[in-house]
Amino acid sequence: MTAPSNTVTTHVLDTALGHPARGLYVVLERLEKNGAATPVGSGTTDDDGRVRDLLSAGGVLEEGRYRLTFATDAYFGAAQREFFFPEVGIVFRVGSGTQHYHVPLLLSPFGFSTYRGS
């Protein structure tokens, strides 16, 4: 039996268009105390705007700080839409114990918001 582990998911909604943000590349990195960032996973949003597991196969999410970086330049650029933020970075903290971390992103060409989802 495999021990339970932490998971990270995201769901991106393009609020300007009113539908999920499909094909948006997302990177998950662990932030070290010295400022270095170590990639621990990545994915591209599906037709529903979701990445259902951001950890690389066999990856472990340990206690500490992490960053999700959303490649909004490629997303908006592919649609030839004007935009302001070439990427969106969200830093969050993973605590002790086994938990699911869901980090949604509400996105538009000139703004964004996020929260801890369930």
N, CA, C and O of each residue as an XYZ file, in Angstrom:
472
protein
N       0.844     -1.183      0.000
C       0.000      0.000      0.000
C       0.887      1.244      0.000
O       1.857      1.318      0.754
N       0.557      2.212     -0.839
C       1.320      3.449     -0.940
C       0.871      4.426      0.131
O      -0.324      4.582      0.382
N       1.845      5.090      0.764
C       1.514      6.090      1.778
C       0.861      7.296      1.112
O       1.257      7.683      0.012
N      -0.138      7.897      1.767
C      -0.768      9.076      1.182
C       0.236     10.220      1.063
O       1.161     10.328      1.868
N       0.051     11.065      0.064
C       0.956     12.186     -0.117
C       0.174     13.438     -0.464
O      -1.003     13.371     -0.820
N       0.831     14.573     -0.359
C       0.213     15.834     -0.738
C       0.055     15.890     -2.246
O       0.831     15.283     -2.984
N      -0.952     16.620     -2.701
C      -1.171     16.816     -4.122
C      -1.418     18.302     -4.387
O      -1.857     19.037     -3.502
N      -1.129     18.731     -5.615
C      -1.384     20.106     -6.038
C      -2.139     20.066     -7.358
O      -1.720     19.399     -8.305
N      -3.258     20.786     -7.414
C      -4.027     20.901     -8.636
C      -4.335     22.377     -8.871
O      -4.196     23.208     -7.973
N      -4.759     22.686    -10.101
C      -5.190     24.044    -10.409
C      -6.344     24.001    -11.398
O      -6.560     23.007    -12.091
N      -7.067     25.085    -11.443
C      -8.169     25.267    -12.381
C      -8.122     26.734    -12.808
O      -8.220     27.629    -11.970
N      -7.972     26.979    -14.107
C      -7.833     28.344    -14.603
C      -9.062     28.707    -15.427
O      -9.424     28.008    -16.373
N      -9.691     29.809    -15.051
C     -10.843     30.318    -15.786
C     -10.473     31.652    -16.414
O      -9.959     32.544    -15.739
N     -10.735     31.783    -17.700
C     -10.522     33.035    -18.416
C     -11.788     33.854    -18.222
O     -12.781     33.649    -18.921
N     -11.752     34.775    -17.278
C     -12.963     35.515    -16.921
C     -13.380     36.513    -17.998
O     -14.547     36.901    -18.053
N     -12.457     36.933    -18.848
C     -12.807     37.862    -19.929
C     -13.637     37.166    -21.005
O     -14.503     37.783    -21.626
N     -13.370     35.885    -21.221
C     -14.111     35.130    -22.232
C     -15.238     34.296    -21.641
O     -16.142     33.861    -22.354
N     -15.176     34.077    -20.334
C     -16.231     33.312    -19.681
C     -16.140     31.816    -19.875
O     -17.159     31.126    -19.884
N     -14.914     31.300    -20.031
C     -14.753     29.845    -20.147
C     -13.381     29.420    -19.622
O     -12.533     30.271    -19.355
N     -13.156     28.113    -19.473
C     -11.865     27.633    -18.976
C     -10.718     28.037    -19.905
O     -10.886     28.140    -21.120
N      -9.569     28.259    -19.311
C      -8.355     28.595    -20.066
C      -7.684     27.286    -20.489
O      -6.990     26.653    -19.694
N      -7.891     26.894    -21.724
C      -7.332     25.647    -22.256
C      -5.922     25.871    -22.779
O      -5.626     26.915    -23.360
N      -5.047     24.880    -22.571
C      -3.708     24.918    -23.157
C      -2.749     25.868    -22.481
O      -1.806     26.331    -23.122
N      -2.951     26.178    -21.214
C      -2.076     27.082    -20.463
C      -1.036     26.258    -19.706
O      -1.388     25.407    -18.889
N       0.226     26.509    -19.978
C       1.318     25.752    -19.360
C       1.581     26.274    -17.951
O       1.623     27.484    -17.725
N       1.759     25.347    -17.002
C       1.948     25.677    -15.594
C       3.152     24.895    -15.056
O       3.296     23.703    -15.327
N       4.011     25.573    -14.294
C       5.170     24.930    -13.673
C       5.035     25.050    -12.157
O       4.662     26.105    -11.641
N       5.340     23.960    -11.445
C       5.376     23.940     -9.992
C       6.829     23.834     -9.550
O       7.551     22.928     -9.969
N       7.259     24.784     -8.685
C       8.634     24.783     -8.187
C       8.645     24.846     -6.665
O       7.773     25.452     -6.041
N       9.652     24.208     -6.088
C       9.903     24.334     -4.649
C      10.880     25.487     -4.467
O      11.891     25.557     -5.166
N      10.590     26.394     -3.535
C      11.458     27.532     -3.272
C      12.337     27.237     -2.068
O      11.842     26.987     -0.969
N      13.619     27.267     -2.283
C      14.583     26.988     -1.213
C      14.821     28.250     -0.383
O      14.516     29.355     -0.833
N      15.357     28.091      0.810
C      15.619     29.226      1.700
C      16.608     30.215      1.090
O      16.561     31.407      1.395
N      17.503     29.728      0.232
C      18.497     30.608     -0.394
C      17.952     31.311     -1.637
O      18.688     32.035     -2.308
N      16.684     31.106     -1.948
C      16.056     31.753     -3.093
C      16.022     30.921     -4.359
O      15.352     31.288     -5.323
N      16.737     29.807     -4.369
C      16.749     28.943     -5.554
C      15.386     28.269     -5.726
O      14.690     27.968     -4.756
N      15.034     28.046     -6.985
C      13.770     27.380     -7.309
C      14.076     26.062     -8.001
O      14.832     26.022     -8.971
N      13.481     24.976     -7.498
C      13.675     23.646     -8.061
C      12.360     23.150     -8.652
O      11.389     22.979     -7.914
N      12.299     22.910     -9.974
C      11.067     22.396    -10.566
C      10.720     21.020     -9.998
O      11.582     20.148     -9.883
N       9.448     20.839     -9.645
C       8.987     19.542     -9.140
C       7.831     18.983     -9.959
O       7.354     17.879     -9.697
N       7.382     19.751    -10.954
C       6.317     19.260    -11.814
C       5.813     20.348    -12.738
O       6.138     21.526    -12.587
N       5.008     19.919    -13.704
C       4.417     20.862    -14.653
C       3.251     20.182    -15.349
O       3.045     18.976    -15.218
N       2.503     20.970    -16.081
C       1.387     20.438    -16.846
C       0.762     21.528    -17.683
O       1.098     22.705    -17.556
N      -0.146     21.121    -18.534
C      -0.894     22.036    -19.391
C      -2.372     21.847    -19.108
O      -2.853     20.717    -19.016
N      -3.089     22.944    -18.972
C      -4.509     22.840    -18.647
C      -5.271     22.107    -19.747
O      -5.009     22.285    -20.937
N      -6.215     21.283    -19.320
C      -7.030     20.494    -20.244
C      -8.205     21.331    -20.758
O      -8.251     22.540    -20.529
N      -9.141     20.703    -21.441
C     -10.286     21.422    -22.009
C     -11.161     22.083    -20.945
O     -11.916     23.008    -21.244
N     -11.060     21.608    -19.705
C     -11.817     22.197    -18.607
C     -10.982     23.214    -17.835
O     -11.428     23.719    -16.805
N      -9.757     23.525    -18.325
C      -8.891     24.493    -17.666
C      -8.184     23.951    -16.441
O      -7.718     24.720    -15.601
N      -8.099     22.629    -16.330
C      -7.526     22.007    -15.133
C      -6.209     21.289    -15.413
O      -5.986     20.744    -16.494
N      -5.344     21.309    -14.395
C      -4.216     20.385    -14.326
C      -4.495     19.582    -13.067
O      -4.495     20.121    -11.960
N      -4.729     18.299    -13.244
C      -5.231     17.463    -12.151
C      -4.144     16.902    -11.241
O      -4.451     16.386    -10.166
N      -2.898     16.990    -11.644
C      -1.794     16.587    -10.781
C      -0.529     17.268    -11.282
O      -0.016     16.930    -12.348
N      -0.031     18.221    -10.516
C       1.137     18.985    -10.948
C       2.466     18.359    -10.557
O       3.510     18.779    -11.056
N       2.453     17.386     -9.695
C       3.712     16.739     -9.304
C       4.165     15.757    -10.374
O       3.353     15.033    -10.951
N       5.459     15.740    -10.631
C       6.016     14.739    -11.544
C       5.784     13.362    -10.951
O       5.652     13.222     -9.736
N       5.733     12.350    -11.796
C       5.522     10.980    -11.341
C       6.524     10.641    -10.245
O       7.730     10.817    -10.419
N       6.022     10.159     -9.127
C       6.883      9.803     -8.011
C       7.336     10.986     -7.180
O       8.080     10.818     -6.214
N       6.894     12.188     -7.545
C       7.292     13.384     -6.809
C       6.673     13.446     -5.428
O       5.606     12.881     -5.189
N       7.343     14.131     -4.527
C       6.872     14.277     -3.157
C       6.806     15.768     -2.837
O       7.752     16.511     -3.100
N       5.709     16.188     -2.281
C       5.517     17.577     -1.885
C       5.783     17.677     -0.387
O       4.955     17.281      0.433
N       6.934     18.203     -0.053
C       7.332     18.315      1.350
C       6.944     19.680      1.907
O       6.615     20.596      1.154
N       6.983     19.806      3.217
C       6.683     21.069      3.868
C       7.619     22.155      3.332
O       8.812     21.912      3.147
N       7.083     23.345      3.084
C       7.902     24.447      2.590
C       7.129     25.372      1.676
O       5.900     25.334      1.619
N       7.873     26.210      0.959
C       7.259     27.170      0.031
C       7.366     26.670     -1.398
O       8.359     26.062     -1.800
N       6.296     26.950     -2.158
C       6.223     26.525     -3.556
C       5.706     27.678     -4.399
O       5.075     28.604     -3.890
N       5.982     27.608     -5.688
C       5.479     28.608     -6.623
C       4.862     27.922     -7.832
O       5.452     27.017     -8.423
N       3.674     28.367     -8.185
C       3.064     27.993     -9.456
C       3.281     29.160    -10.409
O       2.973     30.304    -10.074
N       3.810     28.874    -11.597
C       4.004     29.909    -12.610
C       3.182     29.544    -13.832
O       3.340     28.466    -14.405
N       2.307     30.449    -14.220
C       1.404     30.258    -15.347
C       1.947     31.054    -16.534
O       2.167     32.259    -16.417
N       2.164     30.400    -17.666
C       2.743     31.023    -18.860
C       1.657     31.764    -19.644
O       1.203     31.299    -20.690
N       1.256     32.906    -19.129
C       0.169     33.653    -19.744
C       0.577     34.311    -21.062
O      -0.277     34.587    -21.904
N       1.873     34.563    -21.246
C       2.316     35.151    -22.517
C       1.986     34.238    -23.691
O       1.468     34.698    -24.709
N       2.276     32.968    -23.560
C       1.981     32.013    -24.638
C       0.470     31.829    -24.805
O      -0.019     31.704    -25.928
N      -0.260     31.812    -23.700
C      -1.718     31.631    -23.754
C      -2.388     32.786    -24.504
O      -3.134     32.564    -25.458
N      -2.119     34.017    -24.066
C      -2.742     35.170    -24.726
C      -2.149     35.407    -26.112
O      -2.864     35.790    -27.039
N      -0.844     35.181    -26.254
C      -0.185     35.375    -27.546
C      -0.728     34.461    -28.622
O      -0.886     34.881    -29.769
N      -1.017     33.214    -28.273
C      -1.552     32.254    -29.248
C      -2.900     32.710    -29.795
O      -3.248     32.402    -30.935
N      -3.646     33.434    -28.995
C      -4.951     33.934    -29.418
C      -4.861     35.362    -29.960
O      -5.876     35.971    -30.298
N      -3.658     35.881    -30.036
C      -3.401     37.241    -30.504
C      -4.225     38.267    -29.729
O      -4.824     39.183    -30.293
N      -4.226     38.067    -28.393
C      -4.928     38.985    -27.506
C      -3.912     39.878    -26.807
O      -2.833     39.423    -26.429
N      -4.255     41.132    -26.641
C      -3.404     42.051    -25.889
C      -3.463     41.641    -24.414
O      -4.512     41.218    -23.927
N      -2.322     41.768    -23.696
C      -2.282     41.405    -22.280
C      -1.197     42.196    -21.577
O      -0.340     42.792    -22.230
N      -1.224     42.208    -20.265
C      -0.273     42.973    -19.470
C       0.735     42.096    -18.735
O       1.916     42.439    -18.684
N       0.307     40.987    -18.171
C       1.172     40.121    -17.364
C       1.689     38.954    -18.206
O       0.899     38.092    -18.590
N       3.007     38.900    -18.511
C       3.542     37.800    -19.316
C       3.567     36.465    -18.565
O       3.655     35.402    -19.179
N       3.491     36.530    -17.252
C       3.360     35.318    -16.448
C       2.700     35.691    -15.136
O       2.737     36.842    -14.701
N       2.100     34.696    -14.523
C       1.506     34.873    -13.199
C       2.194     33.887    -12.273
O       2.201     32.684    -12.535
N       2.770     34.391    -11.194
C       3.411     33.544    -10.195
C       2.653     33.602     -8.887
O       2.354     34.684     -8.381
N       2.343     32.444     -8.343
C       1.632     32.356     -7.068
C       2.494     31.547     -6.110
O       2.782     30.376     -6.357
N       2.900     32.179     -5.021
C       3.707     31.498     -4.003
C       2.776     31.089     -2.874
O       1.952     31.878     -2.412
N       2.920     29.840     -2.435
C       2.085     29.333     -1.343
C       2.909     28.419     -0.452
O       3.998     27.978     -0.819
N       2.369     28.147      0.714
C       3.074     27.351      1.712
C       2.393     26.005      1.891
O       1.171     25.924      2.008
N       3.187     24.962      1.910
C       2.720     23.606      2.203
C       3.093     23.300      3.648
O       4.256     23.402      4.038
N       2.097     22.925      4.431
C       2.328     22.609      5.835
C       2.616     21.132      6.040
O       2.756     20.368      5.084
N       2.701     20.749      7.294
C       2.961     19.353      7.614
C       1.685     18.533      7.461
O       0.580     19.075      7.474
N       1.848     17.260      7.319
C       0.702     16.375      7.157
C       0.292     16.257      5.704
O       0.790     16.981      4.842
N      -0.612     15.347      5.444
C      -1.078     15.084      4.085
C      -2.296     15.948      3.785
O      -3.306     15.895      4.486
N      -2.176     16.748      2.717
C      -3.270     17.616      2.317
C      -3.337     17.714      0.801
O      -2.377     17.412      0.092
N      -4.499     18.145      0.327
C      -4.661     18.461     -1.086
C      -4.620     19.979     -1.208
O      -5.339     20.683     -0.499
N      -3.778     20.481     -2.109
C      -3.660     21.917     -2.352
C      -4.229     22.218     -3.732
O      -3.679     21.802     -4.752
N      -5.344     22.950     -3.745
C      -5.969     23.351     -5.002
C      -5.827     24.862     -5.105
O      -6.313     25.599     -4.247
N      -5.153     25.323     -6.169
C      -4.863     26.744     -6.339
C      -5.499     27.219     -7.645
O      -4.870     27.141     -8.701
N      -6.740     27.712     -7.587
C      -7.406     28.205     -8.791
C      -6.851     29.567     -9.211
O      -6.316     30.315     -8.393
N      -6.990     29.870    -10.495
C      -6.591     31.172    -11.025
C      -7.732     31.721    -11.866
O      -8.183     31.079    -12.815
N      -8.191     32.906    -11.513
C      -9.167     33.633    -12.311
C      -8.365     34.645    -13.114
O      -7.726     35.532    -12.548
N      -8.399     34.509    -14.427
C      -7.469     35.219    -15.296
C      -8.185     36.090    -16.311
O      -9.204     35.695    -16.878
N      -7.641     37.283    -16.536
C      -8.067     38.138    -17.640
C      -6.800     38.790    -18.192
O      -5.751     38.708    -17.553
N      -6.862     39.422    -19.339
C      -5.652     39.999    -19.922
C      -4.981     41.066    -19.055
O      -3.781     41.302    -19.196
N      -5.727     41.709    -18.170
C      -5.156     42.809    -17.398
C      -5.290     42.637    -15.893
O      -5.126     43.596    -15.139
N      -5.586     41.428    -15.454
C      -5.691     41.179    -14.020
C      -5.882     39.704    -13.731
O      -6.179     38.907    -14.621
N      -5.704     39.358    -12.468
C      -5.915     37.980    -12.035
C      -6.195     37.962    -10.542
O      -5.880     38.914     -9.829
N      -6.789     36.874    -10.079
C      -6.970     36.653     -8.660
C      -6.890     35.162     -8.386
O      -7.059     34.337     -9.283
N      -6.630     34.836     -7.137
C      -6.483     33.448     -6.743
C      -6.934     33.280     -5.304
O      -7.179     34.260     -4.601
N      -7.040     32.047     -4.876
C      -7.426     31.718     -3.516
C      -7.092     30.243     -3.297
O      -6.780     29.526     -4.248
N      -7.156     29.797     -2.056
C      -6.985     28.373     -1.795
C      -8.334     27.699     -1.958
O      -9.278     27.969     -1.217
N      -8.402     26.826     -2.935
C      -9.632     26.112     -3.206
C      -9.710     24.810     -2.428
O      -8.896     24.541     -1.544
N     -10.703     24.012     -2.777
C     -10.874     22.728     -2.099
C     -10.882     21.596     -3.109
O     -11.016     20.432     -2.731
